[in-house]
Amino acid sequence: MSQTTEHTRSYYAYSANPSPQRPALQGSQQADVCVIGAGYTGLSTALHLAEAGFKVIVLEAARVGWGASGRNGGQIVNSYSRDMDVIEARHGKDAARKLGAMAFEGGKIIRERIAKYGIQCDLKDGNVFAAFTDKQLDELEAKKRLWESYGHTGIEMIDKAGMARIVDSGQYAGALLDHWGGHIHPLNLALGEAAAFESLGGQIFEQSAVTDIQRGEVAVVKTAEGQVSARFVVVAGNAYLGDLIPKLAEKSLPCGTQVVTTERLDPALARSLLPGDHCVEDCNFLLDYYRLTADNRLLYGGGTVYGARDPGEIESLIRPKMLHTFPQLKDVKIEFTWTGNFSLTLSRLPQVGRIDSNIYYSQGCSGHGVTFTHLAGRILSEAIRGQSERFDAFASLPHYPFPGGRLFRVPMLTMGAWWYGMRDRLGV
């Protein structure tokens, strides 16, 4: 029997809703679809397919939501890491039109799931992009016009004076408030989606890392102690896929982000920090993000490192950032610290595609995973059901390997991060 892998010691694991320990796969199983990974991409795909009557088995190497889906900042951020203007410039108007029509769908899917299945995950509305400089503020004005041209009607600009109703920090020049954004307890969302999938007859096997995929008209997905034969396979490991499929590994890079959560704050102090109870992310390339939890803690994250290296002392990295934003918290204790990986692509656009005729994949959300993974689950399920137009819109984008292969991709991106970090500090 392989060793059991539990959730990392995070605030989310501490405050997670009750969830069963699911068995490891043993022996042979058959399904219409085998999904690899019980994070948002896998769970979203599995739930859509189960709703359509497919027999689906999900294989998870650790626990449901163990990876990025259970460790992220919990922010519902719309669109993609590269917006529609960049997509149009690089890939043409048709690609921008097709992707733009889906740019705000992921957040809607999350809300649909929460409402339909009664998922308790502390949903709150409102996501704020905060600008340090007038240049960043101009860029937010352009984003507002761009999003409105694609049908987003729930956004407003906030000037410097208006920031007092958003955040008690004097460092910002203004912001863009997205009322269609918001924040959630991410692990509880994943656990709720898993329970919804199982309520429809779906099966999830935990502690069941996939060791091999035998291709064929009926694919065979193998683990240490069992196998699943399926007409279709969905590869949804993202930053935690490892080298299961080298062709995918060479086109994405796991990156780490660090998160801390304070002790419980006095409710009056908590509300004074973020009067609107929105989540906030700044406009720097190496951005920081923060929000309040349901029990009045401040959750603060950032400190991206390339190659998924875990800093020895997360608090020493993040606490100075938190205190720069909120010096009034200088005597507040940090109670939880953790790190998690997300998957970055060279283009900063997600990679959706198919290997052979029946192995589908999605990876590389590049920081916009909470919303895109839910959209990805819908379009992957559509493709498996024979409706591939929206799938093809993403699959037609080029999926670039990182230059220099695995040996050089981390140092090259580290140099790039240093350069953009300097630009952030200089305000250029």
N, C-alpha and C positions, 0 to 999 in steps of 0.2 A: 504494500500500500504506500503510495507517495505521501509526502509530507503535506499537511494541510496549510494553506496560505490564507491568512485572515486579512481584514482591512487594515490599512495603515492607521496609526494612532492620530486621528484627526478629530476636529470638532464634529464633523459630519458623522463619523462612526460612533462617537460618544452620544449623539442626539438622534441616532437613526431610529426609525420606526421598527417594531418587531418584524423579523423576517426569518423564515425557516432555513435550517441547514439543508441544502439539497444534496442528494447523493452524487457520487462520481459515476460516470458511465462505466458499465460492465457488460460484456457480451455484445451481441449484435442487435442493432435496431434498424428500422426502416422508416423513412419519412419522405414527404414530397420535397422538403427543403431542409437542409442542415445549415444553421447559422453558427459561425465561429466568432464568439465574443458576446458577452452579456453586458455591454455598455449601451449607450444610447443608440448607436447605429444598428447594432444587432437587435436590441429590444424593439426599436421602432419598426424595423423591417418585419420581425417575427410577429408583432402585434397586428400590423396591417394584413399580413398574409393569413394569420389565424382568423381574423375578421372575415376574410374572403373564403374561408373554408379549407385552407391548406393544412395538412399535417406537418408541423414544424418542430424540429428539435434544435435547441440552442446548447452549444458546448462552451463552457467558461473555464479558463485555466485556474481561476481563483474563486472569488465570490462575485455575485451580481453587483455591478457598479464599482468593482475594485480599482479600475484604472481612472482615466481622466473623468469619466462620468460621475464618479463619486468623490472627486478631489478638487474640482474646478471652483472658480470664484462664484458660481451660481448666478451669473448675469445672463439675462436674455438679451442678446445684442443682435440686431437685425442686419441683413445684407451679408456680404462676404468680406474677407480680409482685403481683397482688392475690389473696389466698387465698380459700378457699371460704366463710368467714364473710362477707367483703365481697361476694362474688358473690351469696350468698343474700340479703343485705340489699338489694342493688341490683336483682337480677334474679329473685329468687324461689327457693324450695326446689328446684323441678324443675331449673332451670339449674345450681344448686350440685350437685345429685345427679349430673347427667350429666357436668359438667366434673370433679367430684371423682373419678368413676370412671376418669378418664384422667390425673389429676394426677401420678401417679408412673410413667407408662408410658414417657416419653421416655428416662429413664435406662436402663430395661430394654432398649429398642430399641438404644441405643448398645452395650450389652454384648453383645446378640445379634449385632450386626454385627461387632464385634471378634472374637467367638468363631467365627462362621460363616466369615468371610473371612480370618481370620488377620491382622488389621490391627495393625501394630506402632505403638502410639501412647502407650506408657507409662501404661497404665491403673492407677490406684491408688484404693482405696476410702476413703470417709470425707470428709464435708463438715461443717464446724463453723460455726455461727452464734454469734459471740462477743458477749456483752453487757458494756457498760461500767457500767451502772447496775442497781439493783434493779428499777426500772421496766421496763427492757428484759428483764431476767431473767424477770419476771412474764409479759411478752408471749411469751417463748419457752416458758414452761410452758403457756400457752394454745395456742400453735401445736402443741405436742406432743399435747395432748388432741384438738385439731382433726384433726390428721393421723391419729392413731390411730382416730378415729371414721370415717375414710375408708379404713381398712385398712392403714395403714402400721405395721409391727411392728418396724422397725429403728432406733428412735430412743431416745436416752437423754439425760437432763439431767446436766450436769457442774457441780459446785459450785466455789467459788473455790479450795478446797484441791486439787480434782481437776484444775484447769487446768494444773498442773505437768506432767502427762503429755500435755498437748495442745500447749502453746506456752510458750516461755520468755520471758514478758512479764507483768509484774505489774499490768497496767492493767485486767484484766477481772474482772467480778464472777461470771462463770460462763458456761456455754455450752449449746447444744443440739447434740449430735453425731448426724448423720444417716448411718448406716452404708450406706444405699442411695445416698447421694451419692458424690462422688469427684472425681478430676481426671485429665486427659489432655493430651497434646500435640495441640492442636486442629487445627493445619494437617495433621499426619500422619493424623489421623482423616479429614479431608476428602479427602486424597490417596488414602487406603485405600478410602474409599467410592467415589471416582471409578474406581479400578482395578477394584473389584468390579462396578460398573455396566458397564464396558467388557468385562469378562470374559463378560458375558451378551449381548454384541452391541450394547450401547448406544454412541452416538457423542457425543463432546464436542468442540465447536469453541471454541477460545480466541481472544482478540483479535477478538471478534465481537459488538460492541455492537449491540443492537437499536435500530433507528431508527424503526420503525413497526409497528403491528399492524393489518392489514386484517381487519375482522370479517366473519363470514359462517359458513355451515354448515361450510365448510372455511376456517379462518383462515389468513392468510398473514403470517408473521413475517419482517420484512425487516431486513437488515443492510447495511452499505456495499457489500458485494461479493456478496451472495447472498440467498436467501430459503428458508424452510421452510414448506411447506403441511401443515397438520395438522388433525385432527378436534378436538383439544383443545389448549389452551395453558395453561401454568401460569406465573404471574408470581411469581418468587421473588427479586426484587432487593433487597427490604427496604430498609435505609438507603442503599443504593447504586443504587436504582432511578431516581433523578432525576425528570424531568418526563415520562417516557415515558407515564404514565397520570395526568394531573392529578387525577382523581377520587381516586386513592389517595394522591398526594403531599400533598393538603390535609388528610389525616386522620392523618398521622404526621410525626414530627420527627426528623431525624438528630441524634444526640448523640454527643459524643466522650468516650472514656475513655482515660487515659494509662497506660502500662505501662513498667516498667523491669525489667531483669534484671542481677543482679550478676555479677561474675567468678565463676569456680568457687571454691567454698569448700572448706576442709578438711572431709572427710566427718564428722569428729567434731563440728566446729562446726555444720555443716548439720543433723545429727541432733539436736543440743542445742536448736536453734531450734524445731523441730517434731518432738518425739520420736515421735509417732504417724504422721508423714508424711501428715497430712491437709491439705486445703486449708481456709483460714479466710476468712470474711468477717465484718465487724462489723455491728452492728445499727443504725448511724446511717442516716439518710435518704440522705445523700451518703456512701455507704459506701466503705471500703477493703477490699482482698482480697489474699491472698498465699498462696504455696505453694512447695514445693521442686520443682525440675526433676529429671529423671533423672540429670543430671550434676552435681548438688549446687550449683546456683545458687539464690538466692532471687529469685523473680518476685513483684513487688509492683505493684499497680495501684490506680487511683482517679482523683480529680481530674476528675470529670465536668464537661464544658462543654456548654452548649446551643448548637445551631446548628452543631455539628461544626467549631468553630474549633480549629485546631492551635496549642497554645501554642508560643512560640518556643523555650523551653528546658524540656523535659519533666522533666529531672533535677532542676531547681530546684524544681519543683512537687511531685514525688513523694519525693525523697530525705528531706526533713524528716519526712514521714509515716512512712517506713520506719524512720528513726532514732528516732522517738518510740516506735515499737513495739519496735525492737531496737537500743538504743543501743550494744550490743556490736559493731555493724557500722560504727562511725564511720570506720574506716580502710579499709573495703572499697570497691573501685572498682565503679562502674556501667559495664557493658560494652555494654548494648543499651537503647535507648529508642525507643518508637514510640507512635503513637496509632491508634485505630480507632473507627469509628462503629457505634452500634447505633440501632435505630429505636424511638422512644417514642410511645405513643398517649395521648390525653387520659384515658382510663379506666384506663390501665396494663394493660389486658387485650389479648391478641393479636386481630388482625382477620383473619378467615378468611371468604372469600366467593366470589361468582361474578358475572362481568359477562356479560350476555347468557346464552346457554345453555351455552357451552363455553370460557369464559376464567375460570380459577380463580386465586385468589391467597391468599397468607398474608403478613402483615407485622406489625410492631409488637410483638415479644416483650417489649420494655420491660425488658431486663436478664436475662431467663430464656431466652435464645435457644438455648443449647447443648442443653437438653433439649426445649424446645417445638418447635424446628424439626424434630426427629426425629419427634415425635408428629404435627406438621403434615404431614410427608411421607406418613405412613401414612394419615391421614384424607383427604387430598387424593386419594391413589391409590384409596382406597375409594370416594369420590364419583364419580370417573371410571369406576370399574367398576360403578357403579349402586347402591352401598351408601352412602346419604347420611345415615343417622341421626346418626352422630357428627359429621360435617361440619356438619349442620344445627344441632347444639347450639352450635357456635361462631358459625355464620353468623347465627343468630337474635339474637345480642347486638347492641346498637346500636353503630355505628361513627361516633363524633362527629368533626366537623371541629374544628380548633383555633379558638377565638374570635378574631375580628379578622383572620382570613386569614393569609397568609404574612408580611405586613408586621409584625404585632404578636405572632405566636406566640413568636418567640425572646425579645424583651425581657420578655414576660409570664412566660415560664417561667424566665428568668434571675432575675427578682424573686422567684419562688417558690422557686428554689434558694437564693437568699440567705436567705430567711426560714427554710427548713428547716436551712440551715447554721448559722444562729444558734441554732436549737433544739438541734441536735446539740451545739454548744459549751457551751450552758447546761445540757444534760442534762435537758431538759423534754420 
